[in-house]
Amino acid sequence: MKIARELWKDETGASMAEYAMLLALIAVATIGAVTALRDQIIAVFNNSTAALKAK
C-alpha cells in the first residue's frame, strides 16, 4: 500500500506528459501554417532560385 501512495504522489511523469502535449500542439500548428502558406513559400523559393540563376 505504501508503494501505491508513493506512486500516486509522484508527479515526474506529469511534467513529461505536459511537455509532450505542448510539443504536439506546436507540431500541429507548424504543419497547419506550412500547409496554409504552401503556395507563398514555394513562390519565395522559386524567386530566390531565379535570382541566383540570373547572376
mmCIF file of the N, C-alpha and C atoms, coordinates in Angstrom:
data_MODEL
# 
_entry.id   MODEL 
# 
loop_
_atom_site.group_PDB 
_atom_site.id 
_atom_site.type_symbol 
_atom_site.label_atom_id 
_atom_site.label_alt_id 
_atom_site.label_comp_id 
_atom_site.label_asym_id 
_atom_site.label_entity_id 
_atom_site.label_seq_id 
_atom_site.pdbx_PDB_ins_code 
_atom_site.Cartn_x 
_atom_site.Cartn_y 
_atom_site.Cartn_z 
_atom_site.occupancy 
_atom_site.B_iso_or_equiv 
_atom_site.pdbx_formal_charge 
_atom_site.auth_seq_id 
_atom_site.auth_comp_id 
_atom_site.auth_asym_id 
_atom_site.auth_atom_id 
_atom_site.pdbx_PDB_model_num 
ATOM 1   N N  . MET A 1 1  ? 0.813  -1.193 0.000   1.00 0.00 ? 1  MET A N  1 
ATOM 2   C CA . MET A 1 1  ? 0.000  0.000  0.000   1.00 0.00 ? 1  MET A CA 1 
ATOM 3   C C  . MET A 1 1  ? 0.860  1.262  0.000   1.00 0.00 ? 1  MET A C  1 
ATOM 4   N N  . LYS A 1 2  ? 2.008  1.178  0.665   1.00 0.00 ? 2  LYS A N  1 
ATOM 5   C CA . LYS A 1 2  ? 2.900  2.324  0.718   1.00 0.00 ? 2  LYS A CA 1 
ATOM 6   C C  . LYS A 1 2  ? 3.409  2.675  -0.685  1.00 0.00 ? 2  LYS A C  1 
ATOM 7   N N  . ILE A 1 3  ? 3.694  1.669  -1.482  1.00 0.00 ? 3  ILE A N  1 
ATOM 8   C CA . ILE A 1 3  ? 4.176  1.894  -2.850  1.00 0.00 ? 3  ILE A CA 1 
ATOM 9   C C  . ILE A 1 3  ? 3.106  2.600  -3.676  1.00 0.00 ? 3  ILE A C  1 
ATOM 10  N N  . ALA A 1 4  ? 1.857  2.196  -3.509  1.00 0.00 ? 4  ALA A N  1 
ATOM 11  C CA . ALA A 1 4  ? 0.760  2.817  -4.253  1.00 0.00 ? 4  ALA A CA 1 
ATOM 12  C C  . ALA A 1 4  ? 0.635  4.291  -3.891  1.00 0.00 ? 4  ALA A C  1 
ATOM 13  N N  . ARG A 1 5  ? 0.777  4.622  -2.619  1.00 0.00 ? 5  ARG A N  1 
ATOM 14  C CA . ARG A 1 5  ? 0.702  6.025  -2.200  1.00 0.00 ? 5  ARG A CA 1 
ATOM 15  C C  . ARG A 1 5  ? 1.863  6.838  -2.761  1.00 0.00 ? 5  ARG A C  1 
ATOM 16  N N  . GLU A 1 6  ? 3.045  6.240  -2.780  1.00 0.00 ? 6  GLU A N  1 
ATOM 17  C CA . GLU A 1 6  ? 4.204  6.943  -3.327  1.00 0.00 ? 6  GLU A CA 1 
ATOM 18  C C  . GLU A 1 6  ? 4.035  7.187  -4.824  1.00 0.00 ? 6  GLU A C  1 
ATOM 19  N N  . LEU A 1 7  ? 3.523  6.192  -5.530  1.00 0.00 ? 7  LEU A N  1 
ATOM 20  C CA . LEU A 1 7  ? 3.294  6.359  -6.959  1.00 0.00 ? 7  LEU A CA 1 
ATOM 21  C C  . LEU A 1 7  ? 2.208  7.395  -7.228  1.00 0.00 ? 7  LEU A C  1 
ATOM 22  N N  . TRP A 1 8  ? 1.201  7.445  -6.379  1.00 0.00 ? 8  TRP A N  1 
ATOM 23  C CA . TRP A 1 8  ? 0.115  8.409  -6.553  1.00 0.00 ? 8  TRP A CA 1 
ATOM 24  C C  . TRP A 1 8  ? 0.626  9.839  -6.393  1.00 0.00 ? 8  TRP A C  1 
ATOM 25  N N  . LYS A 1 9  ? 1.586  10.039 -5.484  1.00 0.00 ? 9  LYS A N  1 
ATOM 26  C CA . LYS A 1 9  ? 2.126  11.373 -5.230  1.00 0.00 ? 9  LYS A CA 1 
ATOM 27  C C  . LYS A 1 9  ? 3.232  11.757 -6.210  1.00 0.00 ? 9  LYS A C  1 
ATOM 28  N N  . ASP A 1 10 ? 3.789  10.783 -6.919  1.00 0.00 ? 10 ASP A N  1 
ATOM 29  C CA . ASP A 1 10 ? 4.884  11.041 -7.857  1.00 0.00 ? 10 ASP A CA 1 
ATOM 30  C C  . ASP A 1 10 ? 4.359  11.813 -9.061  1.00 0.00 ? 10 ASP A C  1 
ATOM 31  N N  . GLU A 1 11 ? 4.905  13.003 -9.300  1.00 0.00 ? 11 GLU A N  1 
ATOM 32  C CA . GLU A 1 11 ? 4.433  13.858 -10.386 1.00 0.00 ? 11 GLU A CA 1 
ATOM 33  C C  . GLU A 1 11 ? 5.472  14.037 -11.487 1.00 0.00 ? 11 GLU A C  1 
ATOM 34  N N  . THR A 1 12 ? 6.529  13.247 -11.491 1.00 0.00 ? 12 THR A N  1 
ATOM 35  C CA . THR A 1 12 ? 7.560  13.431 -12.514 1.00 0.00 ? 12 THR A CA 1 
ATOM 36  C C  . THR A 1 12 ? 7.037  13.090 -13.896 1.00 0.00 ? 12 THR A C  1 
ATOM 37  N N  . GLY A 1 13 ? 6.171  12.111 -14.020 1.00 0.00 ? 13 GLY A N  1 
ATOM 38  C CA . GLY A 1 13 ? 5.605  11.750 -15.316 1.00 0.00 ? 13 GLY A CA 1 
ATOM 39  C C  . GLY A 1 13 ? 4.636  12.800 -15.837 1.00 0.00 ? 13 GLY A C  1 
ATOM 40  N N  . ALA A 1 14 ? 4.023  13.550 -14.940 1.00 0.00 ? 14 ALA A N  1 
ATOM 41  C CA . ALA A 1 14 ? 3.068  14.581 -15.351 1.00 0.00 ? 14 ALA A CA 1 
ATOM 42  C C  . ALA A 1 14 ? 3.768  15.673 -16.154 1.00 0.00 ? 14 ALA A C  1 
ATOM 43  N N  . SER A 1 15 ? 4.947  16.059 -15.731 1.00 0.00 ? 15 SER A N  1 
ATOM 44  C CA . SER A 1 15 ? 5.689  17.082 -16.470 1.00 0.00 ? 15 SER A CA 1 
ATOM 45  C C  . SER A 1 15 ? 6.044  16.589 -17.861 1.00 0.00 ? 15 SER A C  1 
ATOM 46  N N  . MET A 1 16 ? 6.441  15.331 -17.961 1.00 0.00 ? 16 MET A N  1 
ATOM 47  C CA . MET A 1 16 ? 6.782  14.764 -19.262 1.00 0.00 ? 16 MET A CA 1 
ATOM 48  C C  . MET A 1 16 ? 5.558  14.764 -20.177 1.00 0.00 ? 16 MET A C  1 
ATOM 49  N N  . ALA A 1 17 ? 4.411  14.427 -19.633 1.00 0.00 ? 17 ALA A N  1 
ATOM 50  C CA . ALA A 1 17 ? 3.180  14.411 -20.434 1.00 0.00 ? 17 ALA A CA 1 
ATOM 51  C C  . ALA A 1 17 ? 2.814  15.819 -20.887 1.00 0.00 ? 17 ALA A C  1 
ATOM 52  N N  . GLU A 1 18 ? 3.011  16.797 -20.028 1.00 0.00 ? 18 GLU A N  1 
ATOM 53  C CA . GLU A 1 18 ? 2.718  18.180 -20.399 1.00 0.00 ? 18 GLU A CA 1 
ATOM 54  C C  . GLU A 1 18 ? 3.641  18.654 -21.515 1.00 0.00 ? 18 GLU A C  1 
ATOM 55  N N  . TYR A 1 19 ? 4.910  18.315 -21.428 1.00 0.00 ? 19 TYR A N  1 
ATOM 56  C CA . TYR A 1 19 ? 5.844  18.690 -22.493 1.00 0.00 ? 19 TYR A CA 1 
ATOM 57  C C  . TYR A 1 19 ? 5.495  17.987 -23.798 1.00 0.00 ? 19 TYR A C  1 
ATOM 58  N N  . ALA A 1 20 ? 5.078  16.745 -23.727 1.00 0.00 ? 20 ALA A N  1 
ATOM 59  C CA . ALA A 1 20 ? 4.692  16.006 -24.936 1.00 0.00 ? 20 ALA A CA 1 
ATOM 60  C C  . ALA A 1 20 ? 3.468  16.643 -25.587 1.00 0.00 ? 20 ALA A C  1 
ATOM 61  N N  . MET A 1 21 ? 2.493  17.047 -24.780 1.00 0.00 ? 21 MET A N  1 
ATOM 62  C CA . MET A 1 21 ? 1.298  17.695 -25.326 1.00 0.00 ? 21 MET A CA 1 
ATOM 63  C C  . MET A 1 21 ? 1.651  19.050 -25.937 1.00 0.00 ? 21 MET A C  1 
ATOM 64  N N  . LEU A 1 22 ? 2.534  19.787 -25.301 1.00 0.00 ? 22 LEU A N  1 
ATOM 65  C CA . LEU A 1 22 ? 2.966  21.080 -25.831 1.00 0.00 ? 22 LEU A CA 1 
ATOM 66  C C  . LEU A 1 22 ? 3.710  20.899 -27.151 1.00 0.00 ? 22 LEU A C  1 
ATOM 67  N N  . LEU A 1 23 ? 4.572  19.905 -27.222 1.00 0.00 ? 23 LEU A N  1 
ATOM 68  C CA . LEU A 1 23 ? 5.296  19.621 -28.458 1.00 0.00 ? 23 LEU A CA 1 
ATOM 69  C C  . LEU A 1 23 ? 4.340  19.216 -29.571 1.00 0.00 ? 23 LEU A C  1 
ATOM 70  N N  . ALA A 1 24 ? 3.339  18.411 -29.245 1.00 0.00 ? 24 ALA A N  1 
ATOM 71  C CA . ALA A 1 24 ? 2.347  18.009 -30.246 1.00 0.00 ? 24 ALA A CA 1 
ATOM 72  C C  . ALA A 1 24 ? 1.555  19.215 -30.743 1.00 0.00 ? 24 ALA A C  1 
ATOM 73  N N  . LEU A 1 25 ? 1.200  20.118 -29.859 1.00 0.00 ? 25 LEU A N  1 
ATOM 74  C CA . LEU A 1 25 ? 0.469  21.326 -30.245 1.00 0.00 ? 25 LEU A CA 1 
ATOM 75  C C  . LEU A 1 25 ? 1.307  22.209 -31.170 1.00 0.00 ? 25 LEU A C  1 
ATOM 76  N N  . ILE A 1 26 ? 2.585  22.358 -30.852 1.00 0.00 ? 26 ILE A N  1 
ATOM 77  C CA . ILE A 1 26 ? 3.476  23.152 -31.700 1.00 0.00 ? 26 ILE A CA 1 
ATOM 78  C C  . ILE A 1 26 ? 3.626  22.499 -33.069 1.00 0.00 ? 26 ILE A C  1 
ATOM 79  N N  . ALA A 1 27 ? 3.735  21.173 -33.097 1.00 0.00 ? 27 ALA A N  1 
ATOM 80  C CA . ALA A 1 27 ? 3.864  20.458 -34.372 1.00 0.00 ? 27 ALA A CA 1 
ATOM 81  C C  . ALA A 1 27 ? 2.618  20.635 -35.231 1.00 0.00 ? 27 ALA A C  1 
ATOM 82  N N  . VAL A 1 28 ? 1.449  20.530 -34.621 1.00 0.00 ? 28 VAL A N  1 
ATOM 83  C CA . VAL A 1 28 ? 0.198  20.697 -35.373 1.00 0.00 ? 28 VAL A CA 1 
ATOM 84  C C  . VAL A 1 28 ? 0.082  22.124 -35.902 1.00 0.00 ? 28 VAL A C  1 
ATOM 85  N N  . ALA A 1 29 ? 0.447  23.101 -35.093 1.00 0.00 ? 29 ALA A N  1 
ATOM 86  C CA . ALA A 1 29 ? 0.384  24.496 -35.534 1.00 0.00 ? 29 ALA A CA 1 
ATOM 87  C C  . ALA A 1 29 ? 1.362  24.754 -36.680 1.00 0.00 ? 29 ALA A C  1 
ATOM 88  N N  . THR A 1 30 ? 2.555  24.184 -36.586 1.00 0.00 ? 30 THR A N  1 
ATOM 89  C CA . THR A 1 30 ? 3.547  24.356 -37.649 1.00 0.00 ? 30 THR A CA 1 
ATOM 90  C C  . THR A 1 30 ? 3.078  23.718 -38.946 1.00 0.00 ? 30 THR A C  1 
ATOM 91  N N  . ILE A 1 31 ? 2.552  22.513 -38.859 1.00 0.00 ? 31 ILE A N  1 
ATOM 92  C CA . ILE A 1 31 ? 2.044  21.826 -40.052 1.00 0.00 ? 31 ILE A CA 1 
ATOM 93  C C  . ILE A 1 31 ? 0.898  22.618 -40.669 1.00 0.00 ? 31 ILE A C  1 
ATOM 94  N N  . GLY A 1 32 ? 0.016  23.139 -39.842 1.00 0.00 ? 32 GLY A N  1 
ATOM 95  C CA . GLY A 1 32 ? -1.097 23.944 -40.346 1.00 0.00 ? 32 GLY A CA 1 
ATOM 96  C C  . GLY A 1 32 ? -0.627 25.211 -41.033 1.00 0.00 ? 32 GLY A C  1 
ATOM 97  N N  . ALA A 1 33 ? 0.358  25.881 -40.444 1.00 0.00 ? 33 ALA A N  1 
ATOM 98  C CA . ALA A 1 33 ? 0.869  27.117 -41.036 1.00 0.00 ? 33 ALA A CA 1 
ATOM 99  C C  . ALA A 1 33 ? 1.572  26.848 -42.357 1.00 0.00 ? 33 ALA A C  1 
ATOM 100 N N  . VAL A 1 34 ? 2.378  25.805 -42.403 1.00 0.00 ? 34 VAL A N  1 
ATOM 101 C CA . VAL A 1 34 ? 3.087  25.481 -43.647 1.00 0.00 ? 34 VAL A CA 1 
ATOM 102 C C  . VAL A 1 34 ? 2.097  25.077 -44.730 1.00 0.00 ? 34 VAL A C  1 
ATOM 103 N N  . THR A 1 35 ? 1.075  24.333 -44.358 1.00 0.00 ? 35 THR A N  1 
ATOM 104 C CA . THR A 1 35 ? 0.059  23.930 -45.330 1.00 0.00 ? 35 THR A CA 1 
ATOM 105 C C  . THR A 1 35 ? -0.693 25.146 -45.865 1.00 0.00 ? 35 THR A C  1 
ATOM 106 N N  . ALA A 1 36 ? -1.047 26.062 -44.978 1.00 0.00 ? 36 ALA A N  1 
ATOM 107 C CA . ALA A 1 36 ? -1.798 27.248 -45.398 1.00 0.00 ? 36 ALA A CA 1 
ATOM 108 C C  . ALA A 1 36 ? -0.953 28.185 -46.260 1.00 0.00 ? 36 ALA A C  1 
ATOM 109 N N  . LEU A 1 37 ? 0.337  28.240 -45.990 1.00 0.00 ? 37 LEU A N  1 
ATOM 110 C CA . LEU A 1 37 ? 1.219  29.171 -46.696 1.00 0.00 ? 37 LEU A CA 1 
ATOM 111 C C  . LEU A 1 37 ? 2.062  28.484 -47.768 1.00 0.00 ? 37 LEU A C  1 
ATOM 112 N N  . ARG A 1 38 ? 1.693  27.275 -48.140 1.00 0.00 ? 38 ARG A N  1 
ATOM 113 C CA . ARG A 1 38 ? 2.488  26.468 -49.061 1.00 0.00 ? 38 ARG A CA 1 
ATOM 114 C C  . ARG A 1 38 ? 2.793  27.200 -50.363 1.00 0.00 ? 38 ARG A C  1 
ATOM 115 N N  . ASP A 1 39 ? 1.786  27.777 -50.990 1.00 0.00 ? 39 ASP A N  1 
ATOM 116 C CA . ASP A 1 39 ? 1.990  28.444 -52.279 1.00 0.00 ? 39 ASP A CA 1 
ATOM 117 C C  . ASP A 1 39 ? 2.934  29.642 -52.155 1.00 0.00 ? 39 ASP A C  1 
ATOM 118 N N  . GLN A 1 40 ? 2.800  30.401 -51.082 1.00 0.00 ? 40 GLN A N  1 
ATOM 119 C CA . GLN A 1 40 ? 3.674  31.554 -50.878 1.00 0.00 ? 40 GLN A CA 1 
ATOM 120 C C  . GLN A 1 40 ? 5.115  31.108 -50.616 1.00 0.00 ? 40 GLN A C  1 
ATOM 121 N N  . ILE A 1 41 ? 5.279  30.031 -49.869 1.00 0.00 ? 41 ILE A N  1 
ATOM 122 C CA . ILE A 1 41 ? 6.624  29.516 -49.588 1.00 0.00 ? 41 ILE A CA 1 
ATOM 123 C C  . ILE A 1 41 ? 7.287  29.039 -50.876 1.00 0.00 ? 41 ILE A C  1 
ATOM 124 N N  . ILE A 1 42 ? 6.532  28.335 -51.701 1.00 0.00 ? 42 ILE A N  1 
ATOM 125 C CA . ILE A 1 42 ? 7.064  27.863 -52.982 1.00 0.00 ? 42 ILE A CA 1 
ATOM 126 C C  . ILE A 1 42 ? 7.463  29.047 -53.857 1.00 0.00 ? 42 ILE A C  1 
ATOM 127 N N  . ALA A 1 43 ? 6.640  30.088 -53.873 1.00 0.00 ? 43 ALA A N  1 
ATOM 128 C CA . ALA A 1 43 ? 6.947  31.274 -54.679 1.00 0.00 ? 43 ALA A CA 1 
ATOM 129 C C  . ALA A 1 43 ? 8.233  31.944 -54.208 1.00 0.00 ? 43 ALA A C  1 
ATOM 130 N N  . VAL A 1 44 ? 8.434  32.031 -52.916 1.00 0.00 ? 44 VAL A N  1 
ATOM 131 C CA . VAL A 1 44 ? 9.656  32.646 -52.384 1.00 0.00 ? 44 VAL A CA 1 
ATOM 132 C C  . VAL A 1 44 ? 10.881 31.855 -52.831 1.00 0.00 ? 44 VAL A C  1 
ATOM 133 N N  . PHE A 1 45 ? 10.815 30.529 -52.722 1.00 0.00 ? 45 PHE A N  1 
ATOM 134 C CA . PHE A 1 45 ? 11.957 29.715 -53.138 1.00 0.00 ? 45 PHE A CA 1 
ATOM 135 C C  . PHE A 1 45 ? 12.184 29.791 -54.644 1.00 0.00 ? 45 PHE A C  1 
ATOM 136 N N  . ASN A 1 46 ? 11.114 29.821 -55.413 1.00 0.00 ? 46 ASN A N  1 
ATOM 137 C CA . ASN A 1 46 ? 11.265 29.943 -56.868 1.00 0.00 ? 46 ASN A CA 1 
ATOM 138 C C  . ASN A 1 46 ? 11.881 31.286 -57.251 1.00 0.00 ? 46 ASN A C  1 
ATOM 139 N N  . ASN A 1 47 ? 11.446 32.355 -56.608 1.00 0.00 ? 47 ASN A N  1 
ATOM 140 C CA . ASN A 1 47 ? 12.018 33.680 -56.875 1.00 0.00 ? 47 ASN A CA 1 
ATOM 141 C C  . ASN A 1 47 ? 13.493 33.737 -56.481 1.00 0.00 ? 47 ASN A C  1 
ATOM 142 N N  . SER A 1 48 ? 13.822 33.134 -55.349 1.00 0.00 ? 48 SER A N  1 
ATOM 143 C CA . SER A 1 48 ? 15.221 33.107 -54.909 1.00 0.00 ? 48 SER A CA 1 
ATOM 144 C C  . SER A 1 48 ? 16.080 32.320 -55.887 1.00 0.00 ? 48 SER A C  1 
ATOM 145 N N  . THR A 1 49 ? 15.567 31.186 -56.342 1.00 0.00 ? 49 THR A N  1 
ATOM 146 C CA . THR A 1 49 ? 16.301 30.366 -57.307 1.00 0.00 ? 49 THR A CA 1 
ATOM 147 C C  . THR A 1 49 ? 16.512 31.118 -58.612 1.00 0.00 ? 49 THR A C  1 
ATOM 148 N N  . ALA A 1 50 ? 15.481 31.794 -59.079 1.00 0.00 ? 50 ALA A N  1 
ATOM 149 C CA . ALA A 1 50 ? 15.594 32.564 -60.320 1.00 0.00 ? 50 ALA A CA 1 
ATOM 150 C C  . ALA A 1 50 ? 16.600 33.700 -60.172 1.00 0.00 ? 50 ALA A C  1 
ATOM 151 N N  . ALA A 1 51 ? 16.600 34.352 -59.022 1.00 0.00 ? 51 ALA A N  1 
ATOM 152 C CA . ALA A 1 51 ? 17.540 35.451 -58.796 1.00 0.00 ? 51 ALA A CA 1 
ATOM 153 C C  . ALA A 1 51 ? 18.977 34.942 -58.753 1.00 0.00 ? 51 ALA A C  1 
ATOM 154 N N  . LEU A 1 52 ? 19.192 33.784 -58.156 1.00 0.00 ? 52 LEU A N  1 
ATOM 155 C CA . LEU A 1 52 ? 20.543 33.226 -58.102 1.00 0.00 ? 52 LEU A CA 1 
ATOM 156 C C  . LEU A 1 52 ? 21.019 32.767 -59.478 1.00 0.00 ? 52 LEU A C  1 
ATOM 157 N N  . LYS A 1 53 ? 20.113 32.224 -60.268 1.00 0.00 ? 53 LYS A N  1 
ATOM 158 C CA . LYS A 1 53 ? 20.485 31.772 -61.614 1.00 0.00 ? 53 LYS A CA 1 
ATOM 159 C C  . LYS A 1 53 ? 20.784 32.950 -62.531 1.00 0.00 ? 53 LYS A C  1 
ATOM 160 N N  . ALA A 1 54 ? 20.168 34.097 -62.284 1.00 0.00 ? 54 ALA A N  1 
ATOM 161 C CA . ALA A 1 54 ? 20.358 35.276 -63.128 1.00 0.00 ? 54 ALA A CA 1 
ATOM 162 C C  . ALA A 1 54 ? 21.742 35.890 -62.940 1.00 0.00 ? 54 ALA A C  1 
ATOM 163 N N  . LYS A 1 55 ? 22.376 35.628 -61.828 1.00 0.00 ? 55 LYS A N  1 
ATOM 164 C CA . LYS A 1 55 ? 23.690 36.240 -61.548 1.00 0.00 ? 55 LYS A CA 1 
ATOM 165 C C  . LYS A 1 55 ? 24.775 35.490 -62.198 1.00 0.00 ? 55 LYS A C  1 
# 
